[in-house]
Amino acid sequence: MRTDLLVRRTRKHFPRLDIAQVKITPIQRGGSDRKFYRIRCSPEQVLILVKYNLEREENRHYVNIANFLTEHRIGVPEIYFHDAVEGLIWLEDLGERDLYSYRNDSWLVRRALYESALDQIAVLHALPESVCIEMKQHLPAEFNSELYLWEQRYFFENCLGRYFKIEKAKLVQLASLPALQ
């Protein structure tokens, strides 16, 4: 989708934003056929816009899952508006730095961030099964051995291979470890 169209859609749903100053910057990270954009109208007016492919089942549940997590006090960006027909979601911008960007900071800084992330995971895993059953309809396929192997291959190829630049021979060696079979 062209950025001028994204500006028009944003202005339609957020008429009080200073669209005259708008700058849309693609965010290079994404997944599951979703594209992310940072919309900066002024230093105080910054949003994230997600454009998702309507044909991917899991993308249609993104907002429901985020609302479920929010309802159970698990920290996720606030959703400001969802246009389900266009496959557009405007949400809170939590900043440009992700956990990986802190990798060279001191352990004291990183530890606090890791603990915060793990605390949120603990809240999710502590939810009673009865509460989670309602969310099951919005989740992707059951996490079975086939999906596990796909996730594992994806991790090896994209994280270890593409991002960390680990050599192919080392990846094969790691993938053959008994714990990963």
Backbone as a chain_set.jsonl record, in Angstrom:
{"seq": "MRTDLLVRRTRKHFPRLDIAQVKITPIQRGGSDRKFYRIRCSPEQVLILVKYNLEREENRHYVNIANFLTEHRIGVPEIYFHDAVEGLIWLEDLGERDLYSYRNDSWLVRRALYESALDQIAVLHALPESVCIEMKQHLPAEFNSELYLWEQRYFFENCLGRYFKIEKAKLVQLASLPALQ", "coords": {"N": [[0.846, -1.168, 0.0], [0.573, 2.185, -0.822], [2.335, 5.0, 0.599], [1.055, 7.511, 0.577], [-1.608, 6.817, 0.496], [-1.797, 5.538, 2.952], [-1.438, 7.744, 4.603], [-3.803, 9.179, 4.022], [-5.723, 7.36, 4.976], [-5.009, 7.36, 7.674], [-5.498, 10.011, 8.365], [-8.255, 10.07, 8.026], [-9.19, 8.497, 10.162], [-7.99, 9.679, 12.333], [-8.497, 12.607, 12.689], [-7.585, 14.797, 14.185], [-4.872, 14.753, 14.289], [-1.795, 16.239, 13.269], [-1.505, 16.125, 10.23], [-0.241, 17.415, 8.17], [2.428, 17.574, 8.755], [3.272, 15.012, 8.607], [5.3, 12.062, 8.62], [6.013, 9.044, 7.225], [7.541, 6.104, 8.0], [8.808, 3.08, 6.953], [9.065, 0.21, 9.009], [11.524, -2.074, 9.343], [11.253, -4.599, 10.406], [9.037, -7.348, 10.719], [6.41, -9.72, 10.305], [4.614, -12.76, 9.561], [3.35, -11.874, 7.259], [2.847, -9.159, 7.741], [3.187, -5.661, 7.638], [4.943, -2.989, 9.073], [4.714, 0.414, 10.054], [6.06, 3.525, 11.063], [4.418, 6.315, 12.055], [4.917, 9.594, 12.147], [3.752, 12.531, 13.238], [4.325, 14.732, 14.699], [6.723, 15.586, 17.262], [5.306, 14.798, 19.554], [3.255, 13.302, 18.568], [3.081, 10.247, 17.615], [2.588, 7.216, 16.008], [2.127, 3.693, 15.47], [1.552, 1.933, 12.554], [0.02, -0.897, 11.344], [-0.077, -2.922, 8.59], [-1.794, -5.567, 7.383], [-1.986, -8.781, 5.759], [-4.993, -9.841, 4.576], [-5.605, -12.396, 3.851], [-4.239, -14.196, 5.406], [-4.986, -16.221, 8.009], [-4.195, -15.988, 10.768], [-3.568, -13.283, 11.0], [-5.977, -11.953, 11.089], [-6.721, -12.222, 13.684], [-5.143, -10.728, 15.305], [-5.829, -8.306, 16.673], [-7.84, -9.206, 18.442], [-6.344, -10.923, 20.053], [-4.497, -9.117, 21.161], [-6.279, -7.49, 22.607], [-7.244, -9.363, 24.449], [-4.888, -9.914, 25.89], [-4.405, -7.366, 26.989], [-6.7, -7.083, 28.568], [-6.109, -8.903, 30.533], [-4.061, -7.746, 31.857], [-1.519, -7.844, 30.685], [1.303, -6.524, 29.316], [0.973, -4.87, 26.361], [1.13, -2.984, 23.286], [-1.204, -0.283, 23.112], [-4.204, -0.448, 21.276], [-5.393, 1.786, 18.965], [-7.11, 2.095, 16.791], [-8.845, -0.095, 14.593], [-9.124, -1.14, 11.351], [-10.763, -3.431, 9.949], [-11.639, -4.128, 7.42], [-9.802, -3.028, 5.606], [-7.512, -4.101, 6.635], [-5.859, -2.78, 8.524], [-4.175, -1.508, 11.354], [-3.896, 0.801, 13.899], [-1.657, 1.639, 16.363], [-0.213, 2.087, 19.646], [2.983, 3.572, 19.901], [5.791, 2.232, 21.189], [8.378, 2.946, 21.128], [11.641, 2.963, 19.511], [13.53, 1.092, 20.163], [14.259, -2.323, 20.62], [14.408, -5.385, 22.545], [16.714, -6.725, 21.693], [18.331, -4.647, 20.837], [19.569, -3.74, 23.08], [21.666, -5.376, 23.609], [24.419, -4.843, 23.936], [24.549, -3.337, 26.172], [25.101, -2.839, 29.727], [25.01, -5.635, 32.038], [23.351, -5.074, 34.167], [21.463, -3.266, 33.129], [20.37, -4.844, 31.038], [19.439, -7.072, 32.482], [17.257, -6.077, 34.001], [15.463, -5.529, 31.927], [15.101, -8.088, 30.767], [14.002, -9.403, 32.993], [11.617, -7.991, 33.248], [10.321, -8.697, 30.856], [10.104, -11.482, 31.26], [8.512, -11.477, 33.541], [6.079, -10.651, 32.452], [5.517, -12.827, 30.8], [5.2, -14.751, 32.765], [2.828, -13.868, 33.985], [1.017, -14.35, 31.909], [1.238, -17.172, 31.685], [0.214, -17.898, 34.115], [-2.465, -17.586, 33.981], [-5.709, -18.949, 34.461], [-6.817, -22.051, 33.041], [-9.475, -22.039, 32.242], [-9.94, -19.387, 31.531], [-8.269, -19.116, 29.386], [-9.329, -20.778, 27.462], [-11.343, -19.416, 26.09], [-9.836, -17.852, 24.414], [-8.658, -19.577, 22.692], [-9.854, -19.981, 20.168], [-8.86, -17.887, 18.687], [-6.244, -18.347, 18.296], [-3.326, -19.495, 16.475], [-2.764, -22.596, 14.708], [-2.684, -25.597, 16.682], [0.071, -26.093, 18.856], [1.901, -28.36, 17.775], [4.021, -31.216, 16.965], [4.707, -30.866, 14.271], [4.355, -28.084, 13.833], [6.189, -27.201, 15.727], [8.62, -28.108, 14.602], [8.641, -26.55, 12.275], [8.802, -23.958, 13.404], [11.279, -24.22, 14.636], [13.011, -24.602, 12.421], [12.607, -22.131, 11.182], [13.661, -20.409, 13.149], [16.365, -21.258, 13.15], [17.111, -20.651, 10.505], [16.445, -17.87, 10.135], [17.009, -16.368, 12.538], [19.451, -17.435, 13.736], [20.967, -17.975, 11.381], [20.529, -15.82, 9.371], [20.451, -13.44, 10.953], [22.359, -13.657, 13.095], [24.413, -14.633, 11.643], [25.554, -17.237, 11.628], [27.496, -19.925, 10.506], [26.549, -22.236, 7.903], [27.328, -24.966, 8.223], [27.683, -25.115, 10.997], [25.084, -24.592, 11.818], [23.775, -26.888, 10.887], [25.014, -28.766, 12.501], [24.142, -27.901, 15.049], [21.364, -28.239, 14.758], [21.196, -30.958, 14.712], [21.475, -31.831, 17.278], [20.578, -33.972, 20.011], [18.598, -33.02, 21.796], [17.028, -31.42, 20.22], [15.694, -32.99, 18.5]], "CA": [[0.0, 0.0, 0.0], [1.378, 3.407, -0.942], [2.337, 5.808, 1.813], [0.056, 8.583, 0.508], [-2.879, 6.189, 0.871], [-1.729, 5.335, 4.401], [-1.667, 9.067, 5.205], [-5.234, 9.475, 3.9], [-6.445, 6.479, 5.913], [-4.703, 7.83, 9.025], [-6.222, 11.281, 8.561], [-9.682, 9.74, 8.138], [-9.482, 7.953, 11.49], [-7.382, 10.534, 13.352], [-8.546, 13.941, 12.083], [-6.946, 15.817, 15.011], [-3.42, 14.701, 14.125], [-1.234, 17.227, 12.345], [-1.103, 15.321, 9.077], [0.614, 18.222, 7.286], [3.821, 17.316, 9.126], [3.434, 13.559, 8.722], [6.373, 11.298, 7.98], [5.789, 7.611, 7.394], [8.78, 5.361, 7.818], [8.629, 1.631, 7.119], [9.873, -0.474, 10.011], [12.025, -3.214, 8.574], [10.887, -5.883, 11.007], [7.639, -7.708, 10.586], [6.227, -11.156, 10.319], [3.292, -13.276, 9.21], [2.808, -11.033, 6.193], [2.438, -7.861, 8.28], [4.149, -4.587, 7.446], [4.826, -1.999, 10.137], [5.133, 1.768, 9.693], [6.03, 4.53, 12.123], [3.793, 7.544, 11.567], [5.33, 10.696, 13.016], [3.113, 13.785, 12.839], [5.085, 15.73, 15.452], [7.42, 14.828, 18.314], [4.336, 14.266, 20.514], [2.247, 12.513, 17.865], [3.718, 9.138, 16.918], [1.793, 5.995, 16.009], [2.563, 2.584, 14.625], [0.497, 1.43, 11.679], [0.256, -2.26, 10.88], [-0.86, -3.338, 7.415], [-1.684, -7.025, 7.336], [-2.591, -9.514, 4.656], [-6.289, -10.374, 4.997], [-5.71, -13.812, 3.497], [-3.617, -15.017, 6.455], [-5.928, -16.414, 9.115], [-3.685, -15.489, 12.055], [-3.563, -11.823, 11.012], [-7.316, -11.462, 11.425], [-6.919, -12.363, 15.126], [-4.131, -9.894, 15.971], [-6.479, -7.36, 17.58], [-8.495, -9.969, 19.505], [-5.299, -11.409, 20.962], [-3.999, -7.947, 21.893], [-7.311, -7.101, 23.574], [-7.227, -10.396, 25.498], [-3.7, -9.679, 26.716], [-4.652, -6.128, 27.733], [-7.726, -7.382, 29.569], [-5.488, -9.677, 31.618], [-2.96, -6.92, 32.362], [-0.239, -8.228, 30.085], [1.686, -5.318, 28.599], [1.054, -4.817, 24.898], [0.774, -1.635, 22.822], [-2.635, 0.011, 23.037], [-4.752, -0.345, 19.916], [-6.197, 2.995, 18.847], [-8.173, 1.879, 15.806], [-8.666, -1.254, 13.718], [-9.937, -1.16, 10.139], [-10.71, -4.841, 9.557], [-11.887, -4.243, 5.98], [-8.544, -2.696, 4.922], [-6.384, -4.785, 7.263], [-5.0, -1.741, 9.094], [-4.267, -1.328, 12.802], [-3.092, 1.889, 14.437], [-1.402, 1.334, 17.754], [0.745, 2.865, 20.43], [4.402, 3.407, 19.594], [6.545, 2.061, 22.436], [9.765, 3.355, 20.921], [12.373, 2.333, 18.415], [14.468, 0.08, 20.647], [13.735, -3.61, 21.054], [15.274, -6.042, 23.517], [18.003, -7.047, 21.067], [19.15, -3.436, 20.702], [20.266, -3.52, 24.353], [22.603, -6.491, 23.779], [25.752, -4.384, 24.333], [24.459, -2.578, 27.419], [25.568, -3.579, 30.908], [24.108, -6.684, 32.505], [22.383, -4.444, 35.051], [20.401, -2.745, 32.263], [19.714, -5.964, 30.34], [18.739, -7.928, 33.444], [15.958, -5.461, 34.308], [14.601, -5.709, 30.751], [14.762, -9.519, 30.686], [13.087, -9.72, 34.088], [10.329, -7.402, 32.909], [9.717, -9.56, 29.828], [9.757, -12.762, 31.884], [7.373, -11.233, 34.433], [4.874, -10.638, 31.618], [5.274, -14.223, 30.398], [4.693, -15.447, 33.954], [1.416, -13.48, 34.143], [0.281, -15.098, 30.887], [1.215, -18.597, 32.005], [-0.516, -18.099, 35.36], [-3.905, -17.473, 33.748], [-6.383, -20.246, 34.558], [-7.177, -22.662, 31.757], [-10.833, -21.628, 31.877], [-9.845, -18.076, 30.886], [-7.547, -19.273, 28.121], [-10.149, -21.513, 26.491], [-12.039, -18.438, 25.245], [-8.878, -17.289, 23.455], [-8.173, -20.64, 21.8], [-10.382, -19.797, 18.815], [-8.102, -16.843, 18.006], [-4.835, -18.723, 18.215], [-2.99, -20.308, 15.316], [-2.84, -24.044, 14.865], [-2.132, -26.148, 17.915], [1.525, -26.226, 18.831], [2.21, -29.785, 17.732], [5.398, -31.488, 16.53], [4.907, -30.287, 12.943], [4.544, -26.65, 14.009], [7.457, -27.039, 16.454], [9.724, -28.255, 13.635], [8.622, -25.362, 11.411], [9.332, -22.849, 14.213], [12.697, -24.479, 14.832], [13.693, -24.295, 11.154], [12.512, -20.682, 11.013], [14.627, -19.837, 14.077], [17.716, -21.547, 12.669], [17.371, -19.936, 9.253], [16.331, -16.412, 10.211], [17.696, -15.773, 13.689], [20.85, -17.86, 13.813], [21.631, -17.838, 10.09], [20.467, -14.499, 8.75], [20.704, -12.343, 11.875], [23.619, -13.845, 13.813], [25.412, -15.022, 10.63], [26.219, -18.497, 11.97], [27.769, -20.692, 9.282], [25.622, -23.328, 7.588], [27.805, -26.22, 8.831], [27.405, -25.033, 12.429], [23.633, -24.714, 11.96], [23.455, -28.31, 10.717], [25.496, -29.421, 13.715], [23.241, -27.553, 16.143], [20.051, -28.83, 14.493], [21.258, -32.411, 14.916], [21.588, -32.139, 18.7], [19.472, -34.843, 20.443], [17.51, -32.259, 22.464], [16.207, -30.742, 19.206], [15.099, -34.003, 17.606]], "C": [[0.894, 1.235, 0.0], [1.264, 4.261, 0.308], [1.321, 6.949, 1.762], [-1.331, 8.049, 0.869], [-2.924, 5.939, 2.38], [-1.963, 6.651, 5.14], [-3.153, 9.41, 5.161], [-6.059, 8.637, 4.874], [-6.229, 6.944, 7.365], [-5.484, 9.103, 9.313], [-7.72, 11.031, 8.745], [-10.025, 9.313, 9.569], [-8.941, 8.8, 12.641], [-7.336, 11.981, 12.85], [-7.84, 15.021, 12.896], [-5.423, 15.776, 14.924], [-2.981, 15.735, 13.1], [-0.649, 16.498, 11.133], [-0.187, 16.1, 8.128], [2.094, 17.955, 7.555], [4.177, 15.825, 9.1], [4.644, 13.014, 7.968], [6.097, 9.837, 8.278], [7.085, 6.893, 7.05], [8.494, 3.874, 7.963], [9.566, 1.11, 8.207], [10.264, -1.801, 9.392], [11.661, -4.566, 9.165], [9.4, -6.11, 10.832], [7.529, -9.206, 10.677], [4.812, -11.51, 9.96], [2.58, -12.369, 8.212], [2.177, -9.751, 6.738], [3.567, -6.876, 8.014], [3.87, -3.524, 8.506], [5.388, -0.667, 9.66], [5.087, 2.645, 10.942], [5.477, 5.794, 11.478], [4.109, 8.637, 12.574], [4.699, 11.967, 12.466], [3.781, 14.976, 13.51], [5.831, 14.939, 16.518], [6.465, 14.189, 19.328], [3.317, 13.322, 19.873], [2.932, 11.439, 17.021], [2.852, 7.896, 17.104], [2.534, 4.912, 15.246], [1.347, 2.155, 13.82], [0.918, 0.051, 11.196], [-0.662, -2.505, 9.694], [-0.687, -4.834, 7.31], [-2.435, -7.609, 6.15], [-3.865, -10.181, 5.166], [-6.418, -11.871, 4.744], [-5.09, -14.73, 4.544], [-4.519, -15.05, 7.677], [-5.443, -15.765, 10.411], [-3.707, -13.964, 12.144], [-4.918, -11.249, 11.417], [-7.585, -11.532, 12.931], [-5.995, -11.481, 15.952], [-4.762, -8.99, 17.036], [-7.163, -8.094, 18.73], [-7.479, -10.467, 20.528], [-4.747, -10.25, 21.792], [-5.001, -7.497, 22.948], [-7.375, -8.087, 24.743], [-6.055, -10.161, 26.448], [-3.875, -8.428, 27.568], [-5.64, -6.368, 28.87], [-7.133, -8.116, 30.785], [-4.19, -9.039, 32.117], [-1.582, -7.413, 31.915], [0.123, -7.099, 29.131], [1.839, -5.499, 27.107], [0.707, -3.387, 24.473], [-0.745, -1.466, 22.738], [-3.065, 0.127, 21.581], [-5.682, 0.859, 19.884], [-7.357, 2.815, 17.872], [-7.819, 0.674, 14.942], [-9.645, -1.154, 12.558], [-9.821, -2.57, 9.568], [-10.92, -5.033, 8.058], [-10.587, -4.023, 5.197], [-7.349, -3.47, 5.468], [-5.363, -3.799, 7.814], [-5.257, -1.621, 10.594], [-3.346, -0.176, 13.191], [-2.905, 1.6, 15.913], [-0.323, 2.196, 18.352], [2.174, 2.54, 19.997], [5.162, 3.357, 20.918], [8.02, 2.394, 22.272], [10.462, 2.508, 19.872], [13.293, 1.204, 18.868], [13.728, -1.185, 21.06], [14.751, -4.247, 22.004], [16.665, -6.322, 22.947], [18.91, -5.809, 20.983], [19.908, -3.095, 21.99], [21.379, -4.55, 24.587], [23.999, -6.068, 24.231], [25.743, -3.539, 25.602], [24.939, -3.446, 28.584], [24.537, -4.628, 31.309], [23.029, -6.083, 33.412], [21.187, -3.906, 34.25], [19.632, -3.897, 31.617], [18.903, -6.834, 31.29], [17.355, -7.371, 33.755], [14.978, -5.657, 33.149], [14.164, -7.161, 30.609], [13.768, -9.899, 31.781], [11.694, -9.173, 33.812], [9.593, -8.265, 31.874], [9.264, -10.891, 30.432], [8.588, -12.614, 32.865], [6.061, -11.242, 33.645], [4.514, -12.045, 31.144], [4.692, -15.004, 31.57], [3.217, -15.121, 34.191], [0.566, -14.268, 33.143], [0.146, -16.569, 31.263], [0.471, -18.906, 33.305], [-2.035, -17.988, 35.17], [-4.542, -18.855, 33.844], [-6.801, -20.753, 33.178], [-8.559, -22.213, 31.303], [-10.851, -20.283, 31.164], [-9.231, -18.219, 29.498], [-8.369, -19.983, 27.055], [-10.865, -20.551, 25.552], [-11.129, -17.884, 24.151], [-8.448, -18.313, 22.408], [-8.644, -20.468, 20.359], [-9.6, -18.761, 18.012], [-6.626, -17.181, 17.831], [-4.567, -19.526, 16.954], [-3.078, -21.79, 15.661], [-2.188, -24.488, 16.171], [-0.627, -26.354, 17.786], [1.868, -27.707, 18.928], [3.623, -29.973, 17.175], [5.681, -30.883, 15.153], [5.167, -28.781, 13.037], [5.859, -26.367, 14.736], [8.64, -27.121, 15.494], [9.787, -27.055, 12.697], [9.232, -24.173, 12.156], [10.84, -22.994, 14.406], [13.494, -24.157, 13.569], [13.718, -22.792, 10.903], [13.55, -19.982, 11.895], [16.049, -20.046, 13.57], [18.051, -20.716, 11.434], [17.434, -18.421, 9.451], [17.089, -15.784, 11.372], [19.178, -16.145, 13.684], [21.599, -17.625, 12.499], [21.692, -16.417, 9.57], [20.897, -13.383, 9.707], [22.055, -12.461, 12.566], [24.744, -14.348, 12.903], [26.216, -16.267, 11.023], [26.339, -19.331, 10.695], [26.827, -21.886, 9.159], [26.034, -24.639, 8.263], [27.519, -26.244, 10.328], [25.912, -25.167, 12.695], [23.192, -26.163, 11.848], [23.85, -29.082, 11.971], [24.538, -29.138, 14.895], [21.873, -28.23, 15.979], [20.032, -30.328, 14.759], [21.424, -32.798, 16.388], [20.362, -32.954, 19.157], [18.307, -34.08, 21.072], [16.578, -31.593, 21.453], [15.525, -31.722, 18.252], [13.705, -34.382, 18.03]], "O": [[1.866, 1.302, 0.752], [0.24, 4.255, 0.99], [0.775, 7.323, 2.8], [-2.133, 8.756, 1.479], [-3.968, 6.109, 3.009], [-2.613, 6.67, 6.185], [-3.707, 9.882, 6.154], [-6.979, 9.144, 5.517], [-7.155, 6.921, 8.176], [-6.066, 9.251, 10.387], [-8.373, 11.713, 9.535], [-11.045, 9.733, 10.116], [-9.377, 8.659, 13.783], [-6.255, 12.52, 12.613], [-7.521, 16.076, 12.347], [-4.752, 16.673, 15.434], [-3.724, 16.058, 12.174], [0.561, 16.291, 11.043], [0.564, 15.494, 7.362], [2.92, 18.101, 6.654], [5.263, 15.434, 9.527], [4.962, 13.436, 6.856], [5.962, 9.44, 9.436], [7.642, 7.052, 5.964], [7.984, 3.448, 8.999], [10.719, 1.53, 8.301], [9.4, -2.566, 8.962], [11.755, -5.582, 8.477], [8.61, -5.166, 10.803], [8.473, -9.88, 11.088], [3.91, -10.675, 10.039], [1.376, -12.13, 8.309], [1.126, -9.311, 6.272], [4.745, -7.208, 8.145], [2.718, -3.203, 8.796], [6.398, -0.618, 8.958], [4.185, 2.519, 11.77], [6.008, 6.279, 10.479], [3.63, 8.611, 13.708], [5.051, 12.43, 11.381], [3.803, 16.082, 12.969], [5.598, 13.739, 16.666], [6.784, 13.147, 19.9], [2.595, 12.62, 20.581], [3.312, 11.678, 15.875], [2.438, 7.571, 18.217], [3.451, 5.189, 14.474], [0.246, 2.031, 14.357], [2.03, -0.14, 10.704], [-1.876, -2.318, 9.785], [0.432, -5.326, 7.163], [-3.376, -7.017, 5.62], [-3.816, -10.996, 6.087], [-7.251, -12.537, 5.358], [-5.387, -15.924, 4.567], [-4.778, -14.02, 8.299], [-6.208, -15.066, 11.076], [-3.848, -13.409, 13.234], [-4.988, -10.178, 12.02], [-8.569, -10.966, 13.408], [-6.067, -11.492, 17.18], [-4.278, -8.923, 18.166], [-7.078, -7.654, 19.877], [-7.734, -10.432, 21.731], [-4.553, -10.392, 23.0], [-4.612, -7.159, 24.066], [-7.542, -7.681, 25.893], [-6.218, -10.206, 27.667], [-3.526, -8.432, 28.749], [-5.433, -5.91, 29.994], [-7.605, -7.96, 31.912], [-3.342, -9.701, 32.715], [-0.617, -7.393, 32.679], [-0.656, -6.756, 28.242], [2.737, -6.205, 26.647], [0.058, -2.659, 25.226], [-1.468, -2.382, 22.346], [-2.371, 0.728, 20.761], [-6.631, 0.95, 20.662], [-8.455, 3.322, 18.103], [-6.656, 0.451, 14.605], [-10.857, -1.091, 12.764], [-8.904, -2.87, 8.804], [-10.426, -6.005, 7.487], [-10.306, -4.745, 4.241], [-6.29, -3.497, 4.842], [-4.16, -3.953, 7.606], [-6.402, -1.631, 11.045], [-2.161, -0.176, 12.855], [-3.871, 1.346, 16.632], [0.38, 2.932, 17.659], [2.519, 1.382, 19.76], [5.169, 4.328, 21.675], [8.82, 2.15, 23.175], [9.948, 1.487, 19.416], [13.784, 0.439, 18.038], [12.713, -1.133, 21.753], [15.829, -3.696, 22.229], [17.67, -6.171, 23.642], [20.132, -5.935, 21.052], [20.796, -2.243, 21.975], [21.968, -4.581, 25.668], [24.701, -6.864, 24.854], [26.789, -3.079, 26.058], [25.154, -4.648, 28.426], [23.358, -4.528, 30.969], [21.894, -6.56, 33.407], [20.037, -4.077, 34.655], [18.401, -3.926, 31.643], [17.809, -7.282, 30.947], [16.379, -8.121, 33.771], [13.796, -5.92, 33.372], [12.99, -7.436, 30.359], [12.807, -10.626, 31.53], [10.698, -9.83, 34.114], [8.397, -8.525, 32.006], [8.166, -11.366, 30.144], [7.77, -13.525, 33.0], [5.055, -11.776, 34.112], [3.338, -12.406, 31.095], [3.793, -15.825, 31.387], [2.44, -16.003, 34.556], [-0.489, -14.792, 33.5], [-0.939, -17.141, 31.168], [0.135, -20.061, 33.563], [-2.799, -18.265, 36.094], [-3.972, -19.831, 33.358], [-7.097, -19.972, 32.274], [-8.79, -22.028, 30.108], [-11.686, -20.058, 30.287], [-9.626, -17.53, 28.556], [-8.121, -19.803, 25.863], [-10.987, -20.824, 24.358], [-11.602, -17.492, 23.084], [-7.932, -17.945, 21.353], [-7.903, -20.78, 19.427], [-9.669, -18.755, 16.783], [-5.858, -16.391, 17.282], [-5.472, -20.167, 16.419], [-3.427, -22.165, 16.781], [-1.273, -23.846, 16.686], [-0.127, -26.741, 16.729], [2.095, -28.238, 20.015], [4.337, -28.997, 16.943], [6.799, -30.432, 14.904], [6.084, -28.263, 12.401], [6.562, -25.412, 14.406], [9.556, -26.301, 15.562], [10.877, -26.591, 12.361], [10.077, -23.463, 11.61], [11.581, -22.013, 14.347], [14.537, -23.508, 13.643], [14.73, -22.246, 10.464], [14.238, -19.068, 11.44], [16.849, -19.11, 13.561], [19.139, -20.15, 11.331], [18.37, -17.77, 8.987], [17.75, -14.761, 11.192], [20.047, -15.275, 13.634], [22.729, -17.136, 12.502], [22.773, -15.87, 9.354], [21.631, -12.478, 9.309], [22.814, -11.493, 12.623], [25.888, -14.475, 13.337], [27.42, -16.335, 10.777], [25.396, -19.426, 9.91], [26.375, -22.461, 10.15], [25.188, -25.344, 8.812], [27.153, -27.287, 10.869], [25.51, -25.784, 13.682], [22.342, -26.622, 12.611], [23.109, -29.945, 12.442], [24.18, -30.051, 15.639], [21.3, -28.73, 16.947], [18.972, -30.904, 15.005], [21.506, -33.985, 16.704], [19.24, -32.666, 18.741], [17.15, -34.461, 20.894], [15.451, -31.238, 21.797], [14.855, -31.31, 17.305], [13.07, -35.217, 17.386]]}, "num_chains": 1, "name": "protein.A"}
